[in-house]
């Protein structure tokens, strides 16, 4: 390959890499806006947060459902990748689990909105839900097992039960300002703590 050919190849790869980063930044911005303002938030708000024009968003995602589905998949991948990093960086496995559950709650805001947007496309939503379980159940399982192995939480809880419970606590929270789902989820995670052994003999 000539030098000019190699240069063109590097330029093309750099361009693709830049485009991928720009798209991920746009999805991060959309996710943040959806969490605070719901999935019906104006596209201009997302564009402003991402620092791009509205037209840029529509070039990538012609419809709102296209954007929401892309955010959904992006958040699932981010959650899947976050688990191992949190285990490495957190002081305890229980702390890593709590932080991961916080991120999961953010995701659920988008997920519940997605269900409303895609209510006429049951097959499409079922496919995304299966993808969600395939990617996130193993991560949640790893976090639970690490915390249980460290003696920090009880060992009889399955990942599906925890994720389903957190999801149920979050349903409808965005429509009732008197209900603090995050507080309930925090209490749930605290309640996973293993009971300390009784130091008294024979107990």
C-alpha positions as CSV (number, residue, x, y, z in Angstrom):
1,X,0.0,0.0,0.0
2,X,1.3,3.5,-0.8
3,X,1.8,6.2,1.7
4,X,-1.2,8.1,0.3
5,X,-3.3,4.9,0.6
6,X,-2.2,4.4,4.2
7,X,-2.9,8.1,5.0
8,X,-6.4,7.8,3.5
9,X,-7.0,4.7,5.5
10,X,-6.0,6.4,8.8
11,X,-8.1,9.4,7.9
12,X,-11.2,7.2,7.3
13,X,-10.7,5.3,10.5
14,X,-10.3,8.6,12.4
15,X,-13.4,10.0,10.8
16,X,-15.4,6.8,11.8
17,X,-14.0,7.0,15.3
18,X,-15.0,10.7,15.6
19,X,-18.5,10.0,14.3
20,X,-18.9,7.2,16.8
21,X,-17.8,9.4,19.7
22,X,-20.1,12.2,18.6
23,X,-23.1,9.8,18.4
24,X,-22.3,8.4,21.8
25,X,-22.1,11.9,23.2
26,X,-25.5,12.7,21.7
27,X,-27.0,9.5,23.2
28,X,-25.5,10.4,26.6
29,X,-27.1,13.8,26.4
30,X,-30.5,12.4,25.3
31,X,-30.3,9.9,28.2
32,X,-29.6,12.7,30.7
33,X,-32.5,14.8,29.4
34,X,-34.9,11.8,29.4
35,X,-34.0,11.0,33.1
36,X,-34.8,14.6,34.2
37,X,-37.6,15.5,31.7
38,X,-39.0,12.2,30.4
39,X,-38.9,10.7,26.9
40,X,-41.2,13.4,25.5
41,X,-38.7,16.1,26.2
42,X,-38.2,18.6,23.3
43,X,-35.5,17.6,20.8
44,X,-34.1,21.1,21.1
45,X,-33.3,20.4,24.8
46,X,-31.3,17.3,23.8
47,X,-29.5,19.2,21.0
48,X,-28.6,22.0,23.4
49,X,-27.2,19.6,26.0
50,X,-25.2,17.8,23.3
51,X,-24.0,21.0,21.8
52,X,-25.3,20.2,18.3
53,X,-28.0,21.4,16.0
54,X,-31.5,19.8,16.0
55,X,-30.8,18.8,12.4
56,X,-27.9,16.6,13.5
57,X,-30.2,14.6,15.8
58,X,-32.7,14.1,13.1
59,X,-30.0,12.9,10.7
60,X,-29.0,10.2,13.1
61,X,-32.5,9.4,14.4
62,X,-35.4,10.4,12.0
63,X,-38.1,9.6,14.6
64,X,-38.4,9.9,18.4
65,X,-38.8,6.2,18.8
66,X,-35.5,5.7,16.8
67,X,-33.8,8.0,19.3
68,X,-35.3,6.3,22.4
69,X,-34.5,2.8,21.2
70,X,-30.9,3.9,20.5
71,X,-30.7,5.5,24.0
72,X,-32.1,2.3,25.5
73,X,-29.4,0.1,23.9
74,X,-26.7,2.6,24.7
75,X,-27.7,2.6,28.4
76,X,-27.9,-1.2,28.5
77,X,-24.3,-1.4,27.2
78,X,-23.1,1.3,29.6
79,X,-24.7,-0.5,32.5
80,X,-23.2,-3.8,31.4
81,X,-19.7,-2.3,31.1
82,X,-20.1,-0.3,34.4
83,X,-20.4,-3.4,36.7
84,X,-16.8,-4.7,36.5
85,X,-15.4,-1.2,36.8
86,X,-17.5,-0.4,39.9
87,X,-16.3,-3.6,41.5
88,X,-12.7,-2.5,40.9
89,X,-13.1,1.1,42.0
90,X,-15.5,0.8,44.9
91,X,-14.4,0.4,48.6
92,X,-16.7,-2.6,49.0
93,X,-18.7,-4.9,46.7
94,X,-21.9,-3.7,48.5
95,X,-21.0,-0.1,47.6
96,X,-20.4,-1.2,44.0
97,X,-23.8,-2.9,43.9
98,X,-25.5,0.3,45.3
99,X,-23.9,2.5,42.7
100,X,-24.8,0.1,40.0
101,X,-28.4,0.1,41.2
102,X,-28.4,3.9,41.1
103,X,-27.4,3.8,37.4
104,X,-30.1,1.1,36.8
105,X,-32.8,3.4,38.3
106,X,-31.7,6.1,35.8
107,X,-32.1,3.6,33.0
108,X,-35.5,2.5,34.2
109,X,-36.9,6.0,33.6
110,X,-36.0,5.6,29.9
111,X,-37.2,2.0,29.8
112,X,-40.7,2.9,31.2
113,X,-41.0,5.7,28.7
114,X,-39.9,3.4,25.9
115,X,-42.7,1.0,26.8
116,X,-45.2,3.8,26.3
117,X,-43.7,4.9,23.0
118,X,-43.6,1.3,21.6
119,X,-46.9,0.1,23.0
120,X,-48.1,-0.6,19.4
121,X,-44.9,-2.6,18.6
122,X,-45.1,-5.5,21.1
123,X,-42.6,-7.7,19.2
124,X,-40.0,-4.9,19.0
125,X,-40.3,-4.2,22.7
126,X,-40.1,-7.9,23.6
127,X,-36.9,-8.2,21.6
128,X,-35.4,-5.3,23.4
129,X,-36.5,-6.7,26.8
130,X,-34.8,-10.0,26.0
131,X,-31.6,-8.1,25.1
132,X,-31.8,-6.2,28.3
133,X,-32.0,-9.4,30.4
134,X,-29.3,-11.1,28.5
135,X,-26.8,-8.2,29.0
136,X,-27.7,-7.1,32.5
137,X,-28.6,-10.3,34.5
138,X,-25.0,-11.6,34.4
139,X,-23.7,-8.2,35.6
140,X,-26.1,-8.0,38.5
141,X,-25.4,-11.6,39.4
142,X,-21.6,-10.9,39.5
143,X,-22.2,-7.9,41.8
144,X,-24.5,-9.9,44.1
145,X,-22.1,-12.8,44.3
146,X,-19.1,-10.6,45.0
147,X,-21.0,-8.9,47.9
148,X,-22.3,-12.2,49.2
149,X,-18.8,-13.7,49.0
150,X,-17.5,-10.8,51.1
151,X,-20.1,-11.5,53.7
152,X,-21.7,-8.1,53.1
153,X,-25.2,-9.2,52.0
154,X,-27.4,-12.2,52.3
155,X,-26.6,-14.9,49.7
156,X,-30.1,-16.1,48.8
157,X,-31.2,-13.3,46.5
158,X,-31.2,-13.8,42.7
159,X,-30.4,-11.0,40.3
160,X,-33.7,-11.3,38.5
161,X,-35.6,-10.8,41.8
162,X,-33.6,-7.7,42.7
163,X,-33.9,-6.1,39.2
164,X,-37.6,-6.9,39.1
165,X,-38.1,-5.5,42.6
166,X,-36.2,-2.2,41.8
167,X,-38.3,-1.9,38.5
168,X,-41.5,-2.3,40.4
169,X,-40.5,0.4,42.9
170,X,-39.8,2.8,40.0
171,X,-43.1,2.4,38.2
172,X,-45.1,5.6,38.1
173,X,-42.6,7.6,40.1
174,X,-42.2,10.2,37.4
175,X,-46.0,11.1,37.6
176,X,-46.2,11.4,41.4
177,X,-43.9,14.1,43.0
178,X,-44.9,12.8,46.5
179,X,-43.3,9.4,45.8
180,X,-39.5,9.1,46.1
181,X,-38.6,5.9,44.3
182,X,-34.9,6.4,44.9
183,X,-35.3,6.5,48.6
184,X,-37.3,3.2,48.5
185,X,-34.6,1.6,46.3
186,X,-31.9,2.8,48.7
187,X,-33.7,1.2,51.6
188,X,-34.0,-2.0,49.6
189,X,-30.3,-2.1,48.9
190,X,-29.5,-1.4,52.5
191,X,-31.9,-4.2,53.5
192,X,-29.7,-6.7,51.6
193,X,-27.1,-6.4,54.3
194,X,-26.2,-9.7,56.0
195,X,-27.1,-9.8,59.7
196,X,-24.1,-9.8,61.9
197,X,-23.3,-13.1,63.7
198,X,-24.4,-13.2,67.3
199,X,-21.2,-13.3,69.4
200,X,-22.8,-15.0,72.4
201,X,-21.8,-18.6,72.8
202,X,-24.4,-21.1,71.5
203,X,-26.2,-18.3,69.6
